[in-house]
Amino acid sequence: MEHIVTVQEAVTAFAVMEPTNAELDAIELESPLILAEVDLLDAQIKAMDHPENEVDARRIRRARNRVLAARRDLTNRTAAALPGGAA
């Protein structure tokens, strides 16, 4: 008869791991982009509920512009942090 064992110890070992300071800094650096993408997704979901109208189109357009601006800012910040500057 074979015994069924659990992987509780293996799962528990990974549960106590916390993010490092570098990972937390990366999350903080990317959070404006993440929030802008969530806003875009919210606008797209709201627009799916009913026929397309100008207000929804404007809301989605503005949300896309915020995502693009957040991506630009993130790219500029990470490029400035790299040694050697821009090529």
PDB file of N, CA, C and O in Angstrom, chain B, residues numbered from 101:
ATOM      1  N   MET B 101       0.842  -1.169   0.000  1.00  0.00           N
ATOM      2  CA  MET B 101       0.000   0.000   0.000  1.00  0.00           C
ATOM      3  C   MET B 101       0.892   1.239   0.000  1.00  0.00           C
ATOM      4  O   MET B 101       1.807   1.359   0.815  1.00  0.00           O
ATOM      5  N   GLU B 102       0.613   2.160  -0.926  1.00  0.00           N
ATOM      6  CA  GLU B 102       1.400   3.390  -0.999  1.00  0.00           C
ATOM      7  C   GLU B 102       0.720   4.468  -0.171  1.00  0.00           C
ATOM      8  O   GLU B 102      -0.504   4.594  -0.152  1.00  0.00           O
ATOM      9  N   HIS B 103       1.541   5.228   0.502  1.00  0.00           N
ATOM     10  CA  HIS B 103       1.006   6.332   1.296  1.00  0.00           C
ATOM     11  C   HIS B 103       0.984   7.609   0.463  1.00  0.00           C
ATOM     12  O   HIS B 103       1.908   7.904  -0.294  1.00  0.00           O
ATOM     13  N   ILE B 104      -0.070   8.329   0.626  1.00  0.00           N
ATOM     14  CA  ILE B 104      -0.185   9.611  -0.053  1.00  0.00           C
ATOM     15  C   ILE B 104       0.397  10.664   0.883  1.00  0.00           C
ATOM     16  O   ILE B 104      -0.033  10.803   2.028  1.00  0.00           O
ATOM     17  N   VAL B 105       1.373  11.397   0.382  1.00  0.00           N
ATOM     18  CA  VAL B 105       2.004  12.430   1.212  1.00  0.00           C
ATOM     19  C   VAL B 105       1.665  13.796   0.641  1.00  0.00           C
ATOM     20  O   VAL B 105       1.393  13.938  -0.551  1.00  0.00           O
ATOM     21  N   THR B 106       1.684  14.764   1.482  1.00  0.00           N
ATOM     22  CA  THR B 106       1.401  16.121   1.041  1.00  0.00           C
ATOM     23  C   THR B 106       2.702  16.859   0.794  1.00  0.00           C
ATOM     24  O   THR B 106       3.771  16.433   1.231  1.00  0.00           O
ATOM     25  N   VAL B 107       2.597  17.932   0.110  1.00  0.00           N
ATOM     26  CA  VAL B 107       3.751  18.776  -0.163  1.00  0.00           C
ATOM     27  C   VAL B 107       3.695  20.035   0.698  1.00  0.00           C
ATOM     28  O   VAL B 107       4.185  21.096   0.314  1.00  0.00           O
ATOM     29  N   GLN B 108       3.095  19.890   1.852  1.00  0.00           N
ATOM     30  CA  GLN B 108       2.901  21.031   2.746  1.00  0.00           C
ATOM     31  C   GLN B 108       4.227  21.701   3.101  1.00  0.00           C
ATOM     32  O   GLN B 108       4.320  22.928   3.133  1.00  0.00           O
ATOM     33  N   GLU B 109       5.239  20.897   3.365  1.00  0.00           N
ATOM     34  CA  GLU B 109       6.522  21.482   3.747  1.00  0.00           C
ATOM     35  C   GLU B 109       7.109  22.296   2.605  1.00  0.00           C
ATOM     36  O   GLU B 109       7.647  23.380   2.830  1.00  0.00           O
ATOM     37  N   ALA B 110       7.012  21.793   1.393  1.00  0.00           N
ATOM     38  CA  ALA B 110       7.544  22.520   0.248  1.00  0.00           C
ATOM     39  C   ALA B 110       6.761  23.807   0.005  1.00  0.00           C
ATOM     40  O   ALA B 110       7.348  24.846  -0.296  1.00  0.00           O
ATOM     41  N   VAL B 111       5.454  23.738   0.133  1.00  0.00           N
ATOM     42  CA  VAL B 111       4.628  24.917  -0.072  1.00  0.00           C
ATOM     43  C   VAL B 111       4.883  25.937   1.023  1.00  0.00           C
ATOM     44  O   VAL B 111       4.992  27.132   0.746  1.00  0.00           O
ATOM     45  N   THR B 112       4.976  25.489   2.233  1.00  0.00           N
ATOM     46  CA  THR B 112       5.203  26.386   3.362  1.00  0.00           C
ATOM     47  C   THR B 112       6.570  27.052   3.262  1.00  0.00           C
ATOM     48  O   THR B 112       6.723  28.202   3.676  1.00  0.00           O
ATOM     49  N   ALA B 113       7.542  26.370   2.734  1.00  0.00           N
ATOM     50  CA  ALA B 113       8.876  26.946   2.612  1.00  0.00           C
ATOM     51  C   ALA B 113       8.860  28.170   1.699  1.00  0.00           C
ATOM     52  O   ALA B 113       9.576  29.138   1.955  1.00  0.00           O
ATOM     53  N   PHE B 114       8.056  28.142   0.641  1.00  0.00           N
ATOM     54  CA  PHE B 114       7.985  29.287  -0.259  1.00  0.00           C
ATOM     55  C   PHE B 114       7.049  30.365   0.255  1.00  0.00           C
ATOM     56  O   PHE B 114       7.145  31.510  -0.186  1.00  0.00           O
ATOM     57  N   ALA B 115       6.160  30.048   1.158  1.00  0.00           N
ATOM     58  CA  ALA B 115       5.192  31.021   1.664  1.00  0.00           C
ATOM     59  C   ALA B 115       5.854  32.070   2.542  1.00  0.00           C
ATOM     60  O   ALA B 115       5.346  33.186   2.647  1.00  0.00           O
ATOM     61  N   VAL B 116       6.964  31.746   3.167  1.00  0.00           N
ATOM     62  CA  VAL B 116       7.607  32.705   4.068  1.00  0.00           C
ATOM     63  C   VAL B 116       8.578  33.624   3.343  1.00  0.00           C
ATOM     64  O   VAL B 116       9.101  34.561   3.946  1.00  0.00           O
ATOM     65  N   MET B 117       8.829  33.378   2.069  1.00  0.00           N
ATOM     66  CA  MET B 117       9.742  34.233   1.310  1.00  0.00           C
ATOM     67  C   MET B 117       9.076  35.577   1.056  1.00  0.00           C
ATOM     68  O   MET B 117       7.923  35.638   0.629  1.00  0.00           O
ATOM     69  N   GLU B 118       9.790  36.623   1.314  1.00  0.00           N
ATOM     70  CA  GLU B 118       9.278  37.962   1.074  1.00  0.00           C
ATOM     71  C   GLU B 118      10.079  38.599  -0.046  1.00  0.00           C
ATOM     72  O   GLU B 118      11.213  38.196  -0.302  1.00  0.00           O
ATOM     73  N   PRO B 119       9.506  39.585  -0.715  1.00  0.00           N
ATOM     74  CA  PRO B 119      10.253  40.226  -1.800  1.00  0.00           C
ATOM     75  C   PRO B 119      11.467  40.982  -1.253  1.00  0.00           C
ATOM     76  O   PRO B 119      11.456  41.499  -0.135  1.00  0.00           O
ATOM     77  N   THR B 120      12.493  41.024  -2.068  1.00  0.00           N
ATOM     78  CA  THR B 120      13.698  41.748  -1.677  1.00  0.00           C
ATOM     79  C   THR B 120      13.472  43.243  -1.867  1.00  0.00           C
ATOM     80  O   THR B 120      12.479  43.661  -2.463  1.00  0.00           O
ATOM     81  N   ASN B 121      14.388  44.029  -1.361  1.00  0.00           N
ATOM     82  CA  ASN B 121      14.283  45.484  -1.529  1.00  0.00           C
ATOM     83  C   ASN B 121      14.352  45.864  -3.003  1.00  0.00           C
ATOM     84  O   ASN B 121      13.669  46.796  -3.429  1.00  0.00           O
ATOM     85  N   ALA B 122      15.157  45.165  -3.780  1.00  0.00           N
ATOM     86  CA  ALA B 122      15.255  45.443  -5.212  1.00  0.00           C
ATOM     87  C   ALA B 122      13.927  45.151  -5.916  1.00  0.00           C
ATOM     88  O   ALA B 122      13.504  45.910  -6.788  1.00  0.00           O
ATOM     89  N   GLU B 123      13.275  44.053  -5.536  1.00  0.00           N
ATOM     90  CA  GLU B 123      11.969  43.727  -6.131  1.00  0.00           C
ATOM     91  C   GLU B 123      10.917  44.761  -5.741  1.00  0.00           C
ATOM     92  O   GLU B 123      10.096  45.153  -6.571  1.00  0.00           O
ATOM     93  N   LEU B 124      10.936  45.201  -4.500  1.00  0.00           N
ATOM     94  CA  LEU B 124       9.988  46.233  -4.065  1.00  0.00           C
ATOM     95  C   LEU B 124      10.244  47.550  -4.791  1.00  0.00           C
ATOM     96  O   LEU B 124       9.299  48.254  -5.147  1.00  0.00           O
ATOM     97  N   ASP B 125      11.506  47.888  -5.012  1.00  0.00           N
ATOM     98  CA  ASP B 125      11.830  49.105  -5.754  1.00  0.00           C
ATOM     99  C   ASP B 125      11.351  49.017  -7.196  1.00  0.00           C
ATOM    100  O   ASP B 125      10.860  50.001  -7.749  1.00  0.00           O
ATOM    101  N   ALA B 126      11.491  47.839  -7.808  1.00  0.00           N
ATOM    102  CA  ALA B 126      11.029  47.645  -9.181  1.00  0.00           C
ATOM    103  C   ALA B 126       9.513  47.776  -9.264  1.00  0.00           C
ATOM    104  O   ALA B 126       8.989  48.367 -10.208  1.00  0.00           O
ATOM    105  N   ILE B 127       8.817  47.232  -8.291  1.00  0.00           N
ATOM    106  CA  ILE B 127       7.353  47.347  -8.259  1.00  0.00           C
ATOM    107  C   ILE B 127       6.944  48.805  -8.104  1.00  0.00           C
ATOM    108  O   ILE B 127       6.027  49.275  -8.779  1.00  0.00           O
ATOM    109  N   GLU B 128       7.619  49.512  -7.222  1.00  0.00           N
ATOM    110  CA  GLU B 128       7.303  50.927  -7.010  1.00  0.00           C
ATOM    111  C   GLU B 128       7.582  51.742  -8.270  1.00  0.00           C
ATOM    112  O   GLU B 128       6.831  52.663  -8.594  1.00  0.00           O
ATOM    113  N   LEU B 129       8.651  51.410  -8.976  1.00  0.00           N
ATOM    114  CA  LEU B 129       9.002  52.109 -10.204  1.00  0.00           C
ATOM    115  C   LEU B 129       7.958  51.873 -11.297  1.00  0.00           C
ATOM    116  O   LEU B 129       7.646  52.780 -12.068  1.00  0.00           O
ATOM    117  N   GLU B 130       7.424  50.660 -11.359  1.00  0.00           N
ATOM    118  CA  GLU B 130       6.463  50.300 -12.404  1.00  0.00           C
ATOM    119  C   GLU B 130       5.010  50.575 -12.022  1.00  0.00           C
ATOM    120  O   GLU B 130       4.124  50.430 -12.864  1.00  0.00           O
ATOM    121  N   SER B 131       4.741  50.965 -10.785  1.00  0.00           N
ATOM    122  CA  SER B 131       3.358  51.111 -10.337  1.00  0.00           C
ATOM    123  C   SER B 131       2.554  52.152 -11.120  1.00  0.00           C
ATOM    124  O   SER B 131       1.369  51.911 -11.351  1.00  0.00           O
ATOM    125  N   PRO B 132       3.119  53.305 -11.550  1.00  0.00           N
ATOM    126  CA  PRO B 132       2.295  54.210 -12.365  1.00  0.00           C
ATOM    127  C   PRO B 132       1.825  53.577 -13.669  1.00  0.00           C
ATOM    128  O   PRO B 132       0.694  53.805 -14.098  1.00  0.00           O
ATOM    129  N   LEU B 133       2.682  52.787 -14.299  1.00  0.00           N
ATOM    130  CA  LEU B 133       2.285  52.105 -15.529  1.00  0.00           C
ATOM    131  C   LEU B 133       1.218  51.059 -15.247  1.00  0.00           C
ATOM    132  O   LEU B 133       0.251  50.936 -15.998  1.00  0.00           O
ATOM    133  N   ILE B 134       1.389  50.315 -14.180  1.00  0.00           N
ATOM    134  CA  ILE B 134       0.405  49.287 -13.824  1.00  0.00           C
ATOM    135  C   ILE B 134      -0.956  49.928 -13.562  1.00  0.00           C
ATOM    136  O   ILE B 134      -1.977  49.428 -14.034  1.00  0.00           O
ATOM    137  N   LEU B 135      -0.977  51.015 -12.822  1.00  0.00           N
ATOM    138  CA  LEU B 135      -2.239  51.695 -12.525  1.00  0.00           C
ATOM    139  C   LEU B 135      -2.874  52.264 -13.787  1.00  0.00           C
ATOM    140  O   LEU B 135      -4.095  52.216 -13.937  1.00  0.00           O
ATOM    141  N   ALA B 136      -2.064  52.802 -14.697  1.00  0.00           N
ATOM    142  CA  ALA B 136      -2.597  53.326 -15.955  1.00  0.00           C
ATOM    143  C   ALA B 136      -3.199  52.203 -16.801  1.00  0.00           C
ATOM    144  O   ALA B 136      -4.239  52.387 -17.432  1.00  0.00           O
ATOM    145  N   GLU B 137      -2.544  51.043 -16.811  1.00  0.00           N
ATOM    146  CA  GLU B 137      -3.077  49.908 -17.559  1.00  0.00           C
ATOM    147  C   GLU B 137      -4.375  49.396 -16.945  1.00  0.00           C
ATOM    148  O   GLU B 137      -5.273  48.967 -17.670  1.00  0.00           O
ATOM    149  N   VAL B 138      -4.481  49.434 -15.635  1.00  0.00           N
ATOM    150  CA  VAL B 138      -5.729  49.032 -14.968  1.00  0.00           C
ATOM    151  C   VAL B 138      -6.849  50.004 -15.333  1.00  0.00           C
ATOM    152  O   VAL B 138      -7.979  49.585 -15.584  1.00  0.00           O
ATOM    153  N   ASP B 139      -6.540  51.300 -15.363  1.00  0.00           N
ATOM    154  CA  ASP B 139      -7.550  52.288 -15.755  1.00  0.00           C
ATOM    155  C   ASP B 139      -8.018  52.060 -17.192  1.00  0.00           C
ATOM    156  O   ASP B 139      -9.208  52.175 -17.486  1.00  0.00           O
ATOM    157  N   LEU B 140      -7.087  51.739 -18.080  1.00  0.00           N
ATOM    158  CA  LEU B 140      -7.454  51.445 -19.469  1.00  0.00           C
ATOM    159  C   LEU B 140      -8.361  50.221 -19.537  1.00  0.00           C
ATOM    160  O   LEU B 140      -9.364  50.228 -20.252  1.00  0.00           O
ATOM    161  N   LEU B 141      -8.019  49.194 -18.811  1.00  0.00           N
ATOM    162  CA  LEU B 141      -8.840  47.991 -18.792  1.00  0.00           C
ATOM    163  C   LEU B 141     -10.236  48.284 -18.240  1.00  0.00           C
ATOM    164  O   LEU B 141     -11.230  47.779 -18.763  1.00  0.00           O
ATOM    165  N   ASP B 142     -10.313  49.092 -17.193  1.00  0.00           N
ATOM    166  CA  ASP B 142     -11.613  49.476 -16.643  1.00  0.00           C
ATOM    167  C   ASP B 142     -12.452  50.222 -17.676  1.00  0.00           C
ATOM    168  O   ASP B 142     -13.650  49.969 -17.805  1.00  0.00           O
ATOM    169  N   ALA B 143     -11.823  51.143 -18.414  1.00  0.00           N
ATOM    170  CA  ALA B 143     -12.551  51.897 -19.434  1.00  0.00           C
ATOM    171  C   ALA B 143     -13.046  50.972 -20.535  1.00  0.00           C
ATOM    172  O   ALA B 143     -14.167  51.130 -21.020  1.00  0.00           O
ATOM    173  N   GLN B 144     -12.226  50.012 -20.934  1.00  0.00           N
ATOM    174  CA  GLN B 144     -12.641  49.077 -21.976  1.00  0.00           C
ATOM    175  C   GLN B 144     -13.780  48.179 -21.502  1.00  0.00           C
ATOM    176  O   GLN B 144     -14.687  47.869 -22.273  1.00  0.00           O
ATOM    177  N   ILE B 145     -13.737  47.765 -20.248  1.00  0.00           N
ATOM    178  CA  ILE B 145     -14.810  46.929 -19.701  1.00  0.00           C
ATOM    179  C   ILE B 145     -16.112  47.708 -19.627  1.00  0.00           C
ATOM    180  O   ILE B 145     -17.168  47.176 -19.966  1.00  0.00           O
ATOM    181  N   LYS B 146     -16.054  48.960 -19.189  1.00  0.00           N
ATOM    182  CA  LYS B 146     -17.265  49.788 -19.131  1.00  0.00           C
ATOM    183  C   LYS B 146     -17.872  49.966 -20.513  1.00  0.00           C
ATOM    184  O   LYS B 146     -19.095  49.980 -20.657  1.00  0.00           O
ATOM    185  N   ALA B 147     -17.028  50.103 -21.530  1.00  0.00           N
ATOM    186  CA  ALA B 147     -17.523  50.321 -22.886  1.00  0.00           C
ATOM    187  C   ALA B 147     -18.172  49.068 -23.471  1.00  0.00           C
ATOM    188  O   ALA B 147     -18.972  49.168 -24.402  1.00  0.00           O
ATOM    189  N   MET B 148     -17.845  47.904 -22.945  1.00  0.00           N
ATOM    190  CA  MET B 148     -18.415  46.660 -23.477  1.00  0.00           C
ATOM    191  C   MET B 148     -19.861  46.450 -23.044  1.00  0.00           C
ATOM    192  O   MET B 148     -20.582  45.653 -23.644  1.00  0.00           O
ATOM    193  N   ASP B 149     -20.280  47.155 -22.018  1.00  0.00           N
ATOM    194  CA  ASP B 149     -21.609  46.946 -21.449  1.00  0.00           C
ATOM    195  C   ASP B 149     -22.748  47.475 -22.317  1.00  0.00           C
ATOM    196  O   ASP B 149     -23.885  47.027 -22.176  1.00  0.00           O
ATOM    197  N   HIS B 150     -22.467  48.399 -23.192  1.00  0.00           N
ATOM    198  CA  HIS B 150     -23.531  49.051 -23.960  1.00  0.00           C
ATOM    199  C   HIS B 150     -22.987  49.481 -25.319  1.00  0.00           C
ATOM    200  O   HIS B 150     -21.784  49.380 -25.561  1.00  0.00           O
ATOM    201  N   PRO B 151     -23.850  49.957 -26.204  1.00  0.00           N
ATOM    202  CA  PRO B 151     -23.379  50.400 -27.525  1.00  0.00           C
ATOM    203  C   PRO B 151     -22.342  51.516 -27.398  1.00  0.00           C
ATOM    204  O   PRO B 151     -22.380  52.324 -26.470  1.00  0.00           O
ATOM    205  N   GLU B 152     -21.421  51.537 -28.352  1.00  0.00           N
ATOM    206  CA  GLU B 152     -20.336  52.518 -28.319  1.00  0.00           C
ATOM    207  C   GLU B 152     -20.883  53.940 -28.407  1.00  0.00           C
ATOM    208  O   GLU B 152     -21.797  54.219 -29.182  1.00  0.00           O
ATOM    209  N   ASN B 153     -20.312  54.829 -27.605  1.00  0.00           N
ATOM    210  CA  ASN B 153     -20.688  56.232 -27.666  1.00  0.00           C
ATOM    211  C   ASN B 153     -19.443  57.094 -27.516  1.00  0.00           C
ATOM    212  O   ASN B 153     -18.356  56.583 -27.246  1.00  0.00           O
ATOM    213  N   GLU B 154     -19.604  58.398 -27.690  1.00  0.00           N
ATOM    214  CA  GLU B 154     -18.463  59.313 -27.686  1.00  0.00           C
ATOM    215  C   GLU B 154     -17.790  59.402 -26.319  1.00  0.00           C
ATOM    216  O   GLU B 154     -16.571  59.550 -26.242  1.00  0.00           O
ATOM    217  N   VAL B 155     -18.555  59.317 -25.255  1.00  0.00           N
ATOM    218  CA  VAL B 155     -17.984  59.407 -23.911  1.00  0.00           C
ATOM    219  C   VAL B 155     -17.052  58.223 -23.654  1.00  0.00           C
ATOM    220  O   VAL B 155     -15.953  58.399 -23.128  1.00  0.00           O
ATOM    221  N   ASP B 156     -17.486  57.029 -24.021  1.00  0.00           N
ATOM    222  CA  ASP B 156     -16.638  55.852 -23.843  1.00  0.00           C
ATOM    223  C   ASP B 156     -15.384  55.940 -24.705  1.00  0.00           C
ATOM    224  O   ASP B 156     -14.287  55.610 -24.255  1.00  0.00           O
ATOM    225  N   ALA B 157     -15.553  56.385 -25.940  1.00  0.00           N
ATOM    226  CA  ALA B 157     -14.398  56.515 -26.831  1.00  0.00           C
ATOM    227  C   ALA B 157     -13.391  57.510 -26.259  1.00  0.00           C
ATOM    228  O   ALA B 157     -12.185  57.268 -26.310  1.00  0.00           O
ATOM    229  N   ARG B 158     -13.869  58.611 -25.723  1.00  0.00           N
ATOM    230  CA  ARG B 158     -12.989  59.609 -25.114  1.00  0.00           C
ATOM    231  C   ARG B 158     -12.301  59.050 -23.875  1.00  0.00           C
ATOM    232  O   ARG B 158     -11.112  59.289 -23.661  1.00  0.00           O
ATOM    233  N   ARG B 159     -13.045  58.307 -23.059  1.00  0.00           N
ATOM    234  CA  ARG B 159     -12.477  57.710 -21.850  1.00  0.00           C
ATOM    235  C   ARG B 159     -11.363  56.724 -22.196  1.00  0.00           C
ATOM    236  O   ARG B 159     -10.314  56.717 -21.552  1.00  0.00           O
ATOM    237  N   ILE B 160     -11.594  55.892 -23.214  1.00  0.00           N
ATOM    238  CA  ILE B 160     -10.581  54.926 -23.633  1.00  0.00           C
ATOM    239  C   ILE B 160      -9.373  55.643 -24.233  1.00  0.00           C
ATOM    240  O   ILE B 160      -8.234  55.275 -23.947  1.00  0.00           O
ATOM    241  N   ARG B 161      -9.607  56.652 -25.051  1.00  0.00           N
ATOM    242  CA  ARG B 161      -8.512  57.406 -25.662  1.00  0.00           C
ATOM    243  C   ARG B 161      -7.629  58.060 -24.596  1.00  0.00           C
ATOM    244  O   ARG B 161      -6.403  58.019 -24.689  1.00  0.00           O
ATOM    245  N   ARG B 162      -8.251  58.653 -23.600  1.00  0.00           N
ATOM    246  CA  ARG B 162      -7.479  59.284 -22.522  1.00  0.00           C
ATOM    247  C   ARG B 162      -6.711  58.246 -21.707  1.00  0.00           C
ATOM    248  O   ARG B 162      -5.573  58.490 -21.304  1.00  0.00           O
ATOM    249  N   ALA B 163      -7.320  57.107 -21.467  1.00  0.00           N
ATOM    250  CA  ALA B 163      -6.642  56.049 -20.720  1.00  0.00           C
ATOM    251  C   ALA B 163      -5.450  55.516 -21.517  1.00  0.00           C
ATOM    252  O   ALA B 163      -4.395  55.247 -20.943  1.00  0.00           O
ATOM    253  N   ARG B 164      -5.609  55.363 -22.837  1.00  0.00           N
ATOM    254  CA  ARG B 164      -4.480  54.923 -23.669  1.00  0.00           C
ATOM    255  C   ARG B 164      -3.348  55.940 -23.626  1.00  0.00           C
ATOM    256  O   ARG B 164      -2.176  55.569 -23.560  1.00  0.00           O
ATOM    257  N   ASN B 165      -3.699  57.223 -23.663  1.00  0.00           N
ATOM    258  CA  ASN B 165      -2.672  58.259 -23.594  1.00  0.00           C
ATOM    259  C   ASN B 165      -1.932  58.223 -22.263  1.00  0.00           C
ATOM    260  O   ASN B 165      -0.725  58.461 -22.221  1.00  0.00           O
ATOM    261  N   ARG B 166      -2.642  57.926 -21.176  1.00  0.00           N
ATOM    262  CA  ARG B 166      -1.979  57.813 -19.871  1.00  0.00           C
ATOM    263  C   ARG B 166      -1.042  56.604 -19.835  1.00  0.00           C
ATOM    264  O   ARG B 166       0.033  56.667 -19.239  1.00  0.00           O
ATOM    265  N   VAL B 167      -1.451  55.508 -20.471  1.00  0.00           N
ATOM    266  CA  VAL B 167      -0.580  54.330 -20.534  1.00  0.00           C
ATOM    267  C   VAL B 167       0.685  54.665 -21.328  1.00  0.00           C
ATOM    268  O   VAL B 167       1.791  54.324 -20.908  1.00  0.00           O
ATOM    269  N   LEU B 168       0.524  55.327 -22.468  1.00  0.00           N
ATOM    270  CA  LEU B 168       1.691  55.681 -23.271  1.00  0.00           C
ATOM    271  C   LEU B 168       2.619  56.625 -22.518  1.00  0.00           C
ATOM    272  O   LEU B 168       3.840  56.479 -22.583  1.00  0.00           O
ATOM    273  N   ALA B 169       2.049  57.588 -21.807  1.00  0.00           N
ATOM    274  CA  ALA B 169       2.876  58.514 -21.031  1.00  0.00           C
ATOM    275  C   ALA B 169       3.602  57.793 -19.900  1.00  0.00           C
ATOM    276  O   ALA B 169       4.766  58.081 -19.623  1.00  0.00           O
ATOM    277  N   ALA B 170       2.926  56.867 -19.255  1.00  0.00           N
ATOM    278  CA  ALA B 170       3.560  56.117 -18.166  1.00  0.00           C
ATOM    279  C   ALA B 170       4.675  55.223 -18.707  1.00  0.00           C
ATOM    280  O   ALA B 170       5.722  55.088 -18.075  1.00  0.00           O
ATOM    281  N   ARG B 171       4.455  54.611 -19.878  1.00  0.00           N
ATOM    282  CA  ARG B 171       5.517  53.798 -20.495  1.00  0.00           C
ATOM    283  C   ARG B 171       6.712  54.661 -20.866  1.00  0.00           C
ATOM    284  O   ARG B 171       7.859  54.265 -20.654  1.00  0.00           O
ATOM    285  N   ARG B 172       6.447  55.839 -21.420  1.00  0.00           N
ATOM    286  CA  ARG B 172       7.534  56.750 -21.781  1.00  0.00           C
ATOM    287  C   ARG B 172       8.327  57.152 -20.547  1.00  0.00           C
ATOM    288  O   ARG B 172       9.558  57.126 -20.557  1.00  0.00           O
ATOM    289  N   ASP B 173       7.622  57.523 -19.487  1.00  0.00           N
ATOM    290  CA  ASP B 173       8.301  57.934 -18.259  1.00  0.00           C
ATOM    291  C   ASP B 173       9.126  56.796 -17.669  1.00  0.00           C
ATOM    292  O   ASP B 173      10.251  57.013 -17.220  1.00  0.00           O
ATOM    293  N   LEU B 174       8.577  55.596 -17.668  1.00  0.00           N
ATOM    294  CA  LEU B 174       9.295  54.440 -17.139  1.00  0.00           C
ATOM    295  C   LEU B 174      10.538  54.151 -17.972  1.00  0.00           C
ATOM    296  O   LEU B 174      11.607  53.872 -17.429  1.00  0.00           O
ATOM    297  N   THR B 175      10.392  54.218 -19.280  1.00  0.00           N
ATOM    298  CA  THR B 175      11.539  53.981 -20.158  1.00  0.00           C
ATOM    299  C   THR B 175      12.618  55.033 -19.940  1.00  0.00           C
ATOM    300  O   THR B 175      13.804  54.705 -19.888  1.00  0.00           O
ATOM    301  N   ASN B 176      12.221  56.274 -19.814  1.00  0.00           N
ATOM    302  CA  ASN B 176      13.200  57.337 -19.590  1.00  0.00           C
ATOM    303  C   ASN B 176      13.894  57.175 -18.243  1.00  0.00           C
ATOM    304  O   ASN B 176      15.096  57.417 -18.135  1.00  0.00           O
ATOM    305  N   ARG B 177      13.152  56.770 -17.217  1.00  0.00           N
ATOM    306  CA  ARG B 177      13.765  56.586 -15.896  1.00  0.00           C
ATOM    307  C   ARG B 177      14.747  55.427 -15.896  1.00  0.00           C
ATOM    308  O   ARG B 177      15.826  55.524 -15.310  1.00  0.00           O
ATOM    309  N   THR B 178      14.381  54.333 -16.549  1.00  0.00           N
ATOM    310  CA  THR B 178      15.280  53.180 -16.569  1.00  0.00           C
ATOM    311  C   THR B 178      16.482  53.442 -17.464  1.00  0.00           C
ATOM    312  O   THR B 178      17.581  52.974 -17.167  1.00  0.00           O
ATOM    313  N   ALA B 179      16.298  54.177 -18.546  1.00  0.00           N
ATOM    314  CA  ALA B 179      17.428  54.505 -19.420  1.00  0.00           C
ATOM    315  C   ALA B 179      18.402  55.446 -18.729  1.00  0.00           C
ATOM    316  O   ALA B 179      19.613  55.337 -18.920  1.00  0.00           O
ATOM    317  N   ALA B 180      17.884  56.366 -17.929  1.00  0.00           N
ATOM    318  CA  ALA B 180      18.745  57.287 -17.201  1.00  0.00           C
ATOM    319  C   ALA B 180      19.528  56.565 -16.106  1.00  0.00           C
ATOM    320  O   ALA B 180      20.617  56.998 -15.730  1.00  0.00           O
ATOM    321  N   ALA B 181      18.979  55.477 -15.600  1.00  0.00           N
ATOM    322  CA  ALA B 181      19.646  54.748 -14.530  1.00  0.00           C
ATOM    323  C   ALA B 181      20.733  53.821 -15.032  1.00  0.00           C
ATOM    324  O   ALA B 181      21.578  53.378 -14.255  1.00  0.00           O
ATOM    325  N   LEU B 182      20.721  53.519 -16.336  1.00  0.00           N
ATOM    326  CA  LEU B 182      21.722  52.618 -16.893  1.00  0.00           C
ATOM    327  C   LEU B 182      23.070  53.324 -17.008  1.00  0.00           C
ATOM    328  O   LEU B 182      23.115  54.504 -17.355  1.00  0.00           O
ATOM    329  N   PRO B 183      24.144  52.639 -16.730  1.00  0.00           N
ATOM    330  CA  PRO B 183      25.460  53.267 -16.860  1.00  0.00           C
ATOM    331  C   PRO B 183      25.814  53.487 -18.332  1.00  0.00           C
ATOM    332  O   PRO B 183      25.453  52.684 -19.193  1.00  0.00           O
ATOM    333  N   GLY B 184      26.506  54.554 -18.604  1.00  0.00           N
ATOM    334  CA  GLY B 184      26.951  54.821 -19.964  1.00  0.00           C
ATOM    335  C   GLY B 184      26.027  55.716 -20.744  1.00  0.00           C
ATOM    336  O   GLY B 184      26.405  56.179 -21.821  1.00  0.00           O
ATOM    337  N   GLY B 185      24.834  55.985 -20.256  1.00  0.00           N
ATOM    338  CA  GLY B 185      23.918  56.886 -20.952  1.00  0.00           C
ATOM    339  C   GLY B 185      23.339  56.261 -22.203  1.00  0.00           C
ATOM    340  O   GLY B 185      23.479  55.063 -22.445  1.00  0.00           O
ATOM    341  N   ALA B 186      22.689  57.094 -22.988  1.00  0.00           N
ATOM    342  CA  ALA B 186      22.032  56.627 -24.207  1.00  0.00           C
ATOM    343  C   ALA B 186      23.054  56.431 -25.313  1.00  0.00           C
ATOM    344  O   ALA B 186      24.078  57.112 -25.361  1.00  0.00           O
ATOM    345  N   ALA B 187      22.763  55.497 -26.192  1.00  0.00           N
ATOM    346  CA  ALA B 187      23.688  55.205 -27.297  1.00  0.00           C
ATOM    347  C   ALA B 187      23.406  56.109 -28.471  1.00  0.00           C
ATOM    348  O   ALA B 187      24.079  56.016 -29.497  1.00  0.00           O
TER     349      ALA B 187
END
